[in-house]
Structure formats: C-alpha cells, structure tokens
Amino acid sequence: MADFPWPSGAATGIGSLPGTDVAEAQRLILGELPDLPHLPELPDRGPGADIIGRSAGFLVELPVQLYAGRWQMAPRPGKDLRRTADLLERDLDQMTEQGDRYTGPFKIQSAGPWTLAANLDLPIGGRMLRDPGAVRDLTDSLAEGLRRHIADVQRRLPGATVLLQLDEPSLSAVLDGHVPTESGLSAYRAVDGPDAATGLRTVVEAVGVPVIVHSCAPAVPLQVVRDAQAAAVSIDLALLKDLDPLGEALEAGLGLFAGAVPTRPASAGHAPTSAETADRVRGLWRKLGFRADRLPEQVVVTPACGLAGASPGYVRAVVKACRDAGRRLSEA
C-alpha cells in the first residue's frame, strides 16, 4: 500500500461549523483535531461565507456577484467579491496566528468545478453547466485560483503540508442529468464520466497537493474520483448501499474519509460515542474483507457532512467522537 498523506488513526472535519466566531471555531478544530485540522467555514456570516460564494472567490479573472439571491458571473469585480475576499482574509489571518507552530497535514476546502458549474449563473441566464466552453474556462480559472490559495496557506503555515478537499455535492446530479434548468421543467444534459473526471483532474494536477473529493450525495461516482487521480474520497457512510465499488477503489489505493457520525443528533439527543463510531468504521472494513492493520492508515474518521446546522454542544461532541474513534482504530 502507498503511504497516505495523513497520520495513522487521524480524524478531521468536513468544513462548515455553526456561528460567526472565527477565532473560537479555529481554536476548536486545532485543539480537538490535532492530527488533521482543517480551515473552518462559517456560512452563518452570510454571502461570501457560503460554499458557492466562498469558492467562486478563488476564480481568477472570472468575477462573480449576487443577483436576486444567487451568485452569477459579473463583468467586473464589485462589492460582493470584496466582501468574500475580506471574509477569507480574516480566516487566514486567524489561522496564521493560531497555527503558527503547527507541523503536520492541514486541510482546506473549496467547491469543485462541477458543483460550481451547476450553481453559478451565466449573465444571460441559466447555469454555467449549459455551456461546455464556459465550464472549461471555469475549471481552468478555479485550478489556478486554488493553486495560488494553497501557496498562500503554505507561506502562512510553513511547517504544515496542505491537503485540498474538493466539495462536489452536485457531481452525481451532473452525471445523471438531474440539474434542473431555471424553469424547473427540464434538466441540463448529463456529463459523461470521463469528461467529469477530466475536469476534476485539471484541478488535481494544477494544485500539486493531495486532493480529497467529498460528496454527501448518494451514489458517489467512485470511478470518476479514481480517474481524477484524487488521493481519497469523502462519503457519508449512511448513504453507502453498494460495497463492491468502494472495495475496488480502496483496493486500488484510494483513501477513505469515512463520514461515520451524523450531523444531527438521533432521537436520543446525543452524538454517538467514540466506541460506537469506531465500531461502525471497523464493521464496514470487515465487510469489505481488508486486513485490520490497513484500516487506521487508509481511513480518516469524519462527521457525515458539514456541521453548520448543528448546535455548538453537538459539534464538540461530534469532533471528540471522531478524534477518539480514530485513536481507538489506531490502537486496536
């Protein structure tokens, strides 16, 4: 097995957290997820902190603006883009202050090219997804923007090694032709798997760091993720139905960010314990038939998805359960 760019028994978060306090969010992540912390995202701060606005802010020479509550391409940079850049700069400044002595892997996140294409509007109306040429331009622009962003993070955290998570919740809908048009009466054409992989691979090759492709949607297209040369896939274990494609991907060396803790409390009102979380991941591994010693090296324990909608108390319980579950798996 190839070496993975994270320590054995690691745990991390997906990205989003509740609230608007950047300093507190980063203290939580650096304190509770010391083996693989990530840059928290706080969408409660409003436009520019949401996944689409924040990620569109990375685009090079493709400005965006808010129009009727949606992000669309703009003729020139304006106040919406300035606000997006300011929010990111605050996050990076806080990261620089709190993580100045950190050494180890550090994860940052952005929406991937297909989720952006399915959610950004063209000036003439309709999603960017309708225009293959526009999608190529978007992909190239995102790749360059993320390359610059990663270089900035590496300068600010010289002791860290950066990992990039591409959030692609719309990828399955793009492949299946289920992204609705503005009228809602039809859908955009389906994108072929090889074309989808090429778009992702453009970003993977440009950034030069290990990339994790994340999706909370059912039926994550694992072959596309593999063909894109991603280092790992991040999925919600509750949505996993067919084990064979996952087993094949893991056998081929793909890492797994296992979404093992729900983003909302169950009827009992509390998060699963670390023992329950570890047992869930271990049970999946046994079903797949892999050697136990590979588990803590190849798998990172995570929440099922982002935690922006959870209470602060539940968030703390979730990240602690993930951290301690990773350690249990490493010690077993």
Contacts in CASP RR format, 6 or more apart in sequence:
PFRMAT RR
TARGET T0000
AUTHOR 0000-0000-0000
METHOD contacts of the structure
MODEL  1
MADFPWPSGAATGIGSLPGTDVAEAQRLILGELPDLPHLPELPDRGPGAD
IIGRSAGFLVELPVQLYAGRWQMAPRPGKDLRRTADLLERDLDQMTEQGD
RYTGPFKIQSAGPWTLAANLDLPIGGRMLRDPGAVRDLTDSLAEGLRRHI
ADVQRRLPGATVLLQLDEPSLSAVLDGHVPTESGLSAYRAVDGPDAATGL
RTVVEAVGVPVIVHSCAPAVPLQVVRDAQAAAVSIDLALLKDLDPLGEAL
EAGLGLFAGAVPTRPASAGHAPTSAETADRVRGLWRKLGFRADRLPEQVV
VTPACGLAGASPGYVRAVVKACRDAGRRLSEA
1 253 0 8 1.000
1 294 0 8 1.000
1 297 0 8 1.000
1 298 0 8 1.000
2 253 0 8 1.000
4 231 0 8 1.000
4 232 0 8 1.000
4 255 0 8 1.000
4 297 0 8 1.000
4 298 0 8 1.000
5 105 0 8 1.000
5 161 0 8 1.000
5 163 0 8 1.000
5 210 0 8 1.000
5 231 0 8 1.000
6 12 0 8 1.000
6 35 0 8 1.000
6 36 0 8 1.000
6 105 0 8 1.000
6 163 0 8 1.000
6 300 0 8 1.000
7 35 0 8 1.000
7 36 0 8 1.000
7 104 0 8 1.000
7 105 0 8 1.000
8 296 0 8 1.000
8 297 0 8 1.000
8 330 0 8 1.000
9 35 0 8 1.000
9 296 0 8 1.000
9 297 0 8 1.000
9 299 0 8 1.000
9 300 0 8 1.000
9 301 0 8 1.000
9 326 0 8 1.000
9 327 0 8 1.000
9 329 0 8 1.000
9 330 0 8 1.000
10 35 0 8 1.000
10 36 0 8 1.000
10 105 0 8 1.000
10 300 0 8 1.000
10 301 0 8 1.000
10 326 0 8 1.000
11 33 0 8 1.000
11 35 0 8 1.000
11 36 0 8 1.000
11 300 0 8 1.000
11 301 0 8 1.000
11 302 0 8 1.000
11 319 0 8 1.000
11 322 0 8 1.000
11 323 0 8 1.000
11 325 0 8 1.000
11 326 0 8 1.000
12 33 0 8 1.000
12 35 0 8 1.000
12 36 0 8 1.000
12 37 0 8 1.000
12 38 0 8 1.000
12 107 0 8 1.000
12 257 0 8 1.000
12 300 0 8 1.000
12 301 0 8 1.000
12 302 0 8 1.000
12 322 0 8 1.000
13 29 0 8 1.000
13 33 0 8 1.000
13 38 0 8 1.000
13 107 0 8 1.000
13 302 0 8 1.000
13 303 0 8 1.000
13 306 0 8 1.000
13 307 0 8 1.000
13 319 0 8 1.000
13 322 0 8 1.000
14 109 0 8 1.000
14 165 0 8 1.000
14 214 0 8 1.000
14 234 0 8 1.000
14 302 0 8 1.000
14 303 0 8 1.000
14 305 0 8 1.000
14 306 0 8 1.000
14 307 0 8 1.000
15 38 0 8 1.000
15 39 0 8 1.000
15 40 0 8 1.000
15 41 0 8 1.000
15 109 0 8 1.000
15 165 0 8 1.000
15 306 0 8 1.000
15 307 0 8 1.000
16 40 0 8 1.000
16 41 0 8 1.000
16 42 0 8 1.000
16 43 0 8 1.000
16 51 0 8 1.000
16 306 0 8 1.000
16 307 0 8 1.000
16 308 0 8 1.000
16 309 0 8 1.000
17 25 0 8 1.000
17 28 0 8 1.000
17 29 0 8 1.000
17 40 0 8 1.000
17 41 0 8 1.000
17 42 0 8 1.000
17 306 0 8 1.000
17 307 0 8 1.000
17 308 0 8 1.000
17 315 0 8 1.000
18 42 0 8 1.000
18 44 0 8 1.000
18 307 0 8 1.000
18 308 0 8 1.000
18 309 0 8 1.000
18 310 0 8 1.000
18 311 0 8 1.000
18 312 0 8 1.000
18 315 0 8 1.000
19 25 0 8 1.000
19 42 0 8 1.000
19 44 0 8 1.000
19 45 0 8 1.000
19 308 0 8 1.000
19 312 0 8 1.000
20 42 0 8 1.000
20 44 0 8 1.000
20 45 0 8 1.000
21 42 0 8 1.000
22 40 0 8 1.000
22 42 0 8 1.000
22 90 0 8 1.000
22 91 0 8 1.000
22 94 0 8 1.000
23 94 0 8 1.000
23 98 0 8 1.000
25 40 0 8 1.000
25 42 0 8 1.000
26 39 0 8 1.000
26 40 0 8 1.000
26 91 0 8 1.000
26 94 0 8 1.000
26 95 0 8 1.000
26 98 0 8 1.000
27 98 0 8 1.000
28 40 0 8 1.000
28 315 0 8 1.000
28 316 0 8 1.000
28 319 0 8 1.000
29 37 0 8 1.000
29 38 0 8 1.000
29 40 0 8 1.000
29 319 0 8 1.000
30 37 0 8 1.000
30 98 0 8 1.000
30 99 0 8 1.000
30 102 0 8 1.000
31 37 0 8 1.000
32 316 0 8 1.000
32 319 0 8 1.000
32 320 0 8 1.000
32 323 0 8 1.000
33 319 0 8 1.000
33 322 0 8 1.000
33 323 0 8 1.000
34 323 0 8 1.000
35 105 0 8 1.000
35 323 0 8 1.000
36 105 0 8 1.000
36 106 0 8 1.000
36 107 0 8 1.000
36 163 0 8 1.000
36 300 0 8 1.000
37 102 0 8 1.000
37 106 0 8 1.000
37 107 0 8 1.000
38 106 0 8 1.000
38 107 0 8 1.000
38 108 0 8 1.000
38 109 0 8 1.000
38 165 0 8 1.000
39 91 0 8 1.000
39 92 0 8 1.000
39 95 0 8 1.000
39 106 0 8 1.000
39 107 0 8 1.000
39 108 0 8 1.000
39 109 0 8 1.000
39 153 0 8 1.000
40 91 0 8 1.000
41 49 0 8 1.000
41 51 0 8 1.000
41 54 0 8 1.000
41 109 0 8 1.000
41 308 0 8 1.000
42 49 0 8 1.000
42 308 0 8 1.000
43 49 0 8 1.000
43 50 0 8 1.000
43 51 0 8 1.000
43 308 0 8 1.000
44 308 0 8 1.000
45 87 0 8 1.000
47 53 0 8 1.000
47 66 0 8 1.000
47 69 0 8 1.000
47 80 0 8 1.000
47 83 0 8 1.000
47 84 0 8 1.000
48 54 0 8 1.000
48 57 0 8 1.000
48 80 0 8 1.000
48 83 0 8 1.000
48 84 0 8 1.000
48 87 0 8 1.000
49 84 0 8 1.000
49 87 0 8 1.000
51 111 0 8 1.000
51 115 0 8 1.000
51 167 0 8 1.000
52 71 0 8 1.000
52 111 0 8 1.000
52 115 0 8 1.000
52 116 0 8 1.000
52 119 0 8 1.000
52 120 0 8 1.000
53 64 0 8 1.000
53 71 0 8 1.000
53 84 0 8 1.000
54 84 0 8 1.000
54 87 0 8 1.000
54 88 0 8 1.000
54 110 0 8 1.000
54 111 0 8 1.000
55 110 0 8 1.000
55 111 0 8 1.000
55 112 0 8 1.000
55 115 0 8 1.000
55 116 0 8 1.000
55 142 0 8 1.000
55 167 0 8 1.000
56 62 0 8 1.000
56 64 0 8 1.000
56 71 0 8 1.000
56 84 0 8 1.000
56 111 0 8 1.000
56 116 0 8 1.000
56 120 0 8 1.000
57 64 0 8 1.000
57 81 0 8 1.000
57 84 0 8 1.000
57 85 0 8 1.000
57 88 0 8 1.000
58 110 0 8 1.000
58 142 0 8 1.000
58 145 0 8 1.000
58 146 0 8 1.000
58 148 0 8 1.000
58 149 0 8 1.000
59 138 0 8 1.000
59 141 0 8 1.000
59 142 0 8 1.000
59 145 0 8 1.000
60 141 0 8 1.000
60 144 0 8 1.000
60 145 0 8 1.000
60 148 0 8 1.000
61 141 0 8 1.000
62 73 0 8 1.000
62 137 0 8 1.000
62 138 0 8 1.000
62 141 0 8 1.000
63 73 0 8 1.000
63 74 0 8 1.000
63 75 0 8 1.000
63 76 0 8 1.000
63 77 0 8 1.000
63 78 0 8 1.000
63 81 0 8 1.000
64 71 0 8 1.000
64 72 0 8 1.000
64 73 0 8 1.000
64 74 0 8 1.000
64 80 0 8 1.000
64 81 0 8 1.000
64 120 0 8 1.000
65 71 0 8 1.000
65 72 0 8 1.000
65 74 0 8 1.000
65 78 0 8 1.000
65 80 0 8 1.000
65 81 0 8 1.000
66 72 0 8 1.000
66 80 0 8 1.000
67 121 0 8 1.000
70 121 0 8 1.000
71 119 0 8 1.000
71 120 0 8 1.000
71 121 0 8 1.000
72 120 0 8 1.000
72 121 0 8 1.000
72 122 0 8 1.000
72 123 0 8 1.000
72 125 0 8 1.000
73 120 0 8 1.000
73 121 0 8 1.000
73 122 0 8 1.000
73 123 0 8 1.000
73 128 0 8 1.000
74 80 0 8 1.000
74 81 0 8 1.000
74 123 0 8 1.000
75 123 0 8 1.000
92 152 0 8 1.000
92 153 0 8 1.000
92 156 0 8 1.000
95 153 0 8 1.000
95 156 0 8 1.000
95 157 0 8 1.000
96 156 0 8 1.000
96 157 0 8 1.000
99 157 0 8 1.000
100 157 0 8 1.000
102 157 0 8 1.000
102 159 0 8 1.000
102 160 0 8 1.000
103 159 0 8 1.000
103 160 0 8 1.000
104 159 0 8 1.000
104 160 0 8 1.000
104 161 0 8 1.000
105 160 0 8 1.000
105 161 0 8 1.000
105 162 0 8 1.000
105 163 0 8 1.000
106 153 0 8 1.000
106 157 0 8 1.000
106 160 0 8 1.000
106 161 0 8 1.000
106 162 0 8 1.000
106 163 0 8 1.000
107 162 0 8 1.000
107 163 0 8 1.000
107 164 0 8 1.000
107 165 0 8 1.000
107 212 0 8 1.000
108 149 0 8 1.000
108 150 0 8 1.000
108 153 0 8 1.000
108 162 0 8 1.000
108 163 0 8 1.000
108 164 0 8 1.000
108 165 0 8 1.000
109 164 0 8 1.000
109 165 0 8 1.000
109 166 0 8 1.000
109 167 0 8 1.000
109 214 0 8 1.000
110 142 0 8 1.000
110 146 0 8 1.000
110 149 0 8 1.000
110 164 0 8 1.000
110 165 0 8 1.000
110 166 0 8 1.000
110 167 0 8 1.000
111 119 0 8 1.000
111 166 0 8 1.000
111 167 0 8 1.000
111 168 0 8 1.000
112 142 0 8 1.000
112 166 0 8 1.000
112 167 0 8 1.000
112 168 0 8 1.000
112 200 0 8 1.000
112 203 0 8 1.000
113 135 0 8 1.000
113 138 0 8 1.000
113 139 0 8 1.000
113 142 0 8 1.000
113 199 0 8 1.000
113 200 0 8 1.000
113 202 0 8 1.000
113 203 0 8 1.000
114 129 0 8 1.000
114 168 0 8 1.000
114 170 0 8 1.000
114 171 0 8 1.000
114 174 0 8 1.000
114 191 0 8 1.000
114 196 0 8 1.000
114 199 0 8 1.000
114 200 0 8 1.000
115 167 0 8 1.000
115 168 0 8 1.000
115 169 0 8 1.000
115 170 0 8 1.000
115 171 0 8 1.000
116 128 0 8 1.000
116 138 0 8 1.000
116 142 0 8 1.000
117 127 0 8 1.000
117 128 0 8 1.000
117 129 0 8 1.000
117 134 0 8 1.000
117 135 0 8 1.000
117 138 0 8 1.000
117 139 0 8 1.000
117 174 0 8 1.000
118 127 0 8 1.000
118 128 0 8 1.000
118 129 0 8 1.000
118 170 0 8 1.000
118 173 0 8 1.000
118 174 0 8 1.000
118 179 0 8 1.000
118 188 0 8 1.000
119 127 0 8 1.000
119 170 0 8 1.000
120 127 0 8 1.000
120 128 0 8 1.000
120 138 0 8 1.000
121 127 0 8 1.000
121 128 0 8 1.000
122 128 0 8 1.000
122 130 0 8 1.000
122 131 0 8 1.000
122 134 0 8 1.000
125 182 0 8 1.000
126 181 0 8 1.000
126 182 0 8 1.000
127 179 0 8 1.000
127 181 0 8 1.000
127 182 0 8 1.000
127 188 0 8 1.000
128 134 0 8 1.000
128 135 0 8 1.000
128 138 0 8 1.000
129 135 0 8 1.000
129 174 0 8 1.000
129 179 0 8 1.000
129 188 0 8 1.000
129 191 0 8 1.000
130 181 0 8 1.000
130 188 0 8 1.000
139 199 0 8 1.000
139 202 0 8 1.000
139 203 0 8 1.000
140 202 0 8 1.000
142 203 0 8 1.000
143 202 0 8 1.000
143 203 0 8 1.000
143 205 0 8 1.000
143 206 0 8 1.000
143 207 0 8 1.000
144 206 0 8 1.000
146 164 0 8 1.000
146 203 0 8 1.000
146 206 0 8 1.000
146 207 0 8 1.000
147 206 0 8 1.000
147 207 0 8 1.000
147 208 0 8 1.000
150 162 0 8 1.000
150 164 0 8 1.000
150 207 0 8 1.000
150 208 0 8 1.000
150 209 0 8 1.000
153 160 0 8 1.000
153 162 0 8 1.000
154 160 0 8 1.000
154 162 0 8 1.000
161 209 0 8 1.000
162 209 0 8 1.000
163 209 0 8 1.000
163 210 0 8 1.000
163 211 0 8 1.000
163 212 0 8 1.000
163 231 0 8 1.000
164 207 0 8 1.000
164 209 0 8 1.000
164 210 0 8 1.000
164 211 0 8 1.000
164 212 0 8 1.000
165 211 0 8 1.000
165 212 0 8 1.000
165 213 0 8 1.000
165 214 0 8 1.000
165 234 0 8 1.000
166 200 0 8 1.000
166 203 0 8 1.000
166 211 0 8 1.000
166 212 0 8 1.000
166 213 0 8 1.000
166 214 0 8 1.000
166 230 0 8 1.000
167 214 0 8 1.000
167 215 0 8 1.000
168 200 0 8 1.000
168 213 0 8 1.000
168 214 0 8 1.000
168 215 0 8 1.000
169 215 0 8 1.000
169 216 0 8 1.000
169 217 0 8 1.000
170 179 0 8 1.000
170 217 0 8 1.000
171 196 0 8 1.000
171 213 0 8 1.000
171 215 0 8 1.000
171 217 0 8 1.000
171 220 0 8 1.000
171 221 0 8 1.000
171 224 0 8 1.000
172 178 0 8 1.000
172 215 0 8 1.000
172 217 0 8 1.000
172 218 0 8 1.000
172 219 0 8 1.000
172 220 0 8 1.000
172 221 0 8 1.000
173 179 0 8 1.000
173 217 0 8 1.000
174 188 0 8 1.000
174 190 0 8 1.000
174 191 0 8 1.000
174 196 0 8 1.000
175 190 0 8 1.000
175 191 0 8 1.000
175 192 0 8 1.000
175 193 0 8 1.000
175 196 0 8 1.000
175 221 0 8 1.000
175 224 0 8 1.000
176 190 0 8 1.000
177 187 0 8 1.000
177 188 0 8 1.000
177 189 0 8 1.000
177 190 0 8 1.000
177 191 0 8 1.000
178 187 0 8 1.000
179 187 0 8 1.000
179 188 0 8 1.000
180 186 0 8 1.000
180 187 0 8 1.000
180 188 0 8 1.000
181 187 0 8 1.000
181 188 0 8 1.000
193 221 0 8 1.000
193 223 0 8 1.000
193 224 0 8 1.000
193 227 0 8 1.000
194 227 0 8 1.000
196 221 0 8 1.000
196 224 0 8 1.000
197 223 0 8 1.000
197 224 0 8 1.000
197 225 0 8 1.000
197 227 0 8 1.000
197 228 0 8 1.000
199 228 0 8 1.000
200 213 0 8 1.000
200 224 0 8 1.000
200 225 0 8 1.000
200 228 0 8 1.000
200 230 0 8 1.000
201 227 0 8 1.000
201 228 0 8 1.000
201 229 0 8 1.000
203 211 0 8 1.000
204 211 0 8 1.000
204 228 0 8 1.000
204 229 0 8 1.000
204 230 0 8 1.000
205 229 0 8 1.000
210 231 0 8 1.000
210 232 0 8 1.000
211 228 0 8 1.000
211 229 0 8 1.000
211 230 0 8 1.000
211 231 0 8 1.000
211 232 0 8 1.000
212 230 0 8 1.000
212 231 0 8 1.000
212 232 0 8 1.000
212 233 0 8 1.000
212 234 0 8 1.000
212 257 0 8 1.000
213 225 0 8 1.000
213 228 0 8 1.000
213 230 0 8 1.000
213 232 0 8 1.000
213 233 0 8 1.000
213 234 0 8 1.000
214 233 0 8 1.000
214 234 0 8 1.000
214 235 0 8 1.000
214 257 0 8 1.000
215 234 0 8 1.000
215 235 0 8 1.000
216 235 0 8 1.000
216 236 0 8 1.000
216 239 0 8 1.000
216 304 0 8 1.000
216 305 0 8 1.000
216 306 0 8 1.000
217 239 0 8 1.000
218 239 0 8 1.000
218 241 0 8 1.000
219 239 0 8 1.000
219 241 0 8 1.000
220 233 0 8 1.000
220 235 0 8 1.000
222 233 0 8 1.000
222 245 0 8 1.000
222 246 0 8 1.000
222 248 0 8 1.000
222 249 0 8 1.000
222 254 0 8 1.000
223 245 0 8 1.000
223 249 0 8 1.000
225 233 0 8 1.000
225 249 0 8 1.000
225 254 0 8 1.000
226 249 0 8 1.000
226 252 0 8 1.000
226 254 0 8 1.000
230 254 0 8 1.000
231 254 0 8 1.000
231 255 0 8 1.000
232 254 0 8 1.000
232 255 0 8 1.000
232 256 0 8 1.000
232 257 0 8 1.000
232 300 0 8 1.000
233 249 0 8 1.000
233 254 0 8 1.000
233 255 0 8 1.000
233 256 0 8 1.000
233 257 0 8 1.000
234 256 0 8 1.000
234 257 0 8 1.000
234 259 0 8 1.000
234 302 0 8 1.000
235 246 0 8 1.000
235 256 0 8 1.000
235 257 0 8 1.000
235 258 0 8 1.000
235 259 0 8 1.000
236 259 0 8 1.000
236 304 0 8 1.000
236 305 0 8 1.000
237 258 0 8 1.000
237 259 0 8 1.000
237 260 0 8 1.000
237 280 0 8 1.000
237 281 0 8 1.000
237 284 0 8 1.000
237 304 0 8 1.000
238 262 0 8 1.000
238 304 0 8 1.000
240 246 0 8 1.000
240 284 0 8 1.000
243 284 0 8 1.000
243 287 0 8 1.000
243 288 0 8 1.000
246 256 0 8 1.000
246 288 0 8 1.000
247 288 0 8 1.000
247 290 0 8 1.000
250 256 0 8 1.000
250 288 0 8 1.000
250 290 0 8 1.000
250 298 0 8 1.000
251 290 0 8 1.000
253 298 0 8 1.000
255 298 0 8 1.000
255 299 0 8 1.000
255 300 0 8 1.000
256 298 0 8 1.000
256 299 0 8 1.000
256 300 0 8 1.000
257 299 0 8 1.000
257 300 0 8 1.000
257 302 0 8 1.000
258 281 0 8 1.000
258 284 0 8 1.000
258 299 0 8 1.000
258 300 0 8 1.000
258 301 0 8 1.000
258 302 0 8 1.000
259 301 0 8 1.000
259 302 0 8 1.000
259 303 0 8 1.000
259 304 0 8 1.000
259 305 0 8 1.000
260 272 0 8 1.000
260 277 0 8 1.000
260 280 0 8 1.000
260 281 0 8 1.000
260 301 0 8 1.000
260 302 0 8 1.000
260 303 0 8 1.000
260 304 0 8 1.000
260 322 0 8 1.000
260 325 0 8 1.000
261 271 0 8 1.000
261 272 0 8 1.000
261 277 0 8 1.000
261 301 0 8 1.000
261 302 0 8 1.000
261 303 0 8 1.000
261 304 0 8 1.000
261 318 0 8 1.000
261 321 0 8 1.000
261 322 0 8 1.000
262 271 0 8 1.000
262 272 0 8 1.000
262 303 0 8 1.000
262 304 0 8 1.000
263 303 0 8 1.000
263 304 0 8 1.000
263 305 0 8 1.000
263 306 0 8 1.000
263 307 0 8 1.000
263 309 0 8 1.000
263 310 0 8 1.000
263 318 0 8 1.000
264 309 0 8 1.000
264 310 0 8 1.000
264 314 0 8 1.000
265 271 0 8 1.000
265 314 0 8 1.000
266 272 0 8 1.000
270 314 0 8 1.000
270 317 0 8 1.000
271 314 0 8 1.000
271 317 0 8 1.000
271 318 0 8 1.000
271 321 0 8 1.000
272 280 0 8 1.000
272 321 0 8 1.000
273 321 0 8 1.000
274 320 0 8 1.000
274 321 0 8 1.000
274 322 0 8 1.000
274 323 0 8 1.000
274 324 0 8 1.000
274 325 0 8 1.000
274 326 0 8 1.000
274 327 0 8 1.000
274 328 0 8 1.000
275 325 0 8 1.000
275 328 0 8 1.000
276 321 0 8 1.000
277 301 0 8 1.000
277 321 0 8 1.000
277 322 0 8 1.000
277 324 0 8 1.000
277 325 0 8 1.000
278 301 0 8 1.000
278 324 0 8 1.000
278 325 0 8 1.000
278 326 0 8 1.000
278 328 0 8 1.000
278 329 0 8 1.000
278 332 0 8 1.000
281 295 0 8 1.000
281 299 0 8 1.000
281 301 0 8 1.000
281 325 0 8 1.000
281 329 0 8 1.000
282 292 0 8 1.000
282 295 0 8 1.000
282 329 0 8 1.000
282 332 0 8 1.000
285 292 0 8 1.000
285 295 0 8 1.000
285 299 0 8 1.000
292 332 0 8 1.000
295 329 0 8 1.000
295 332 0 8 1.000
296 326 0 8 1.000
296 329 0 8 1.000
296 330 0 8 1.000
296 332 0 8 1.000
299 329 0 8 1.000
301 322 0 8 1.000
301 323 0 8 1.000
301 325 0 8 1.000
301 326 0 8 1.000
301 329 0 8 1.000
302 322 0 8 1.000
303 318 0 8 1.000
303 319 0 8 1.000
303 322 0 8 1.000
307 314 0 8 1.000
307 315 0 8 1.000
307 318 0 8 1.000
310 318 0 8 1.000
END
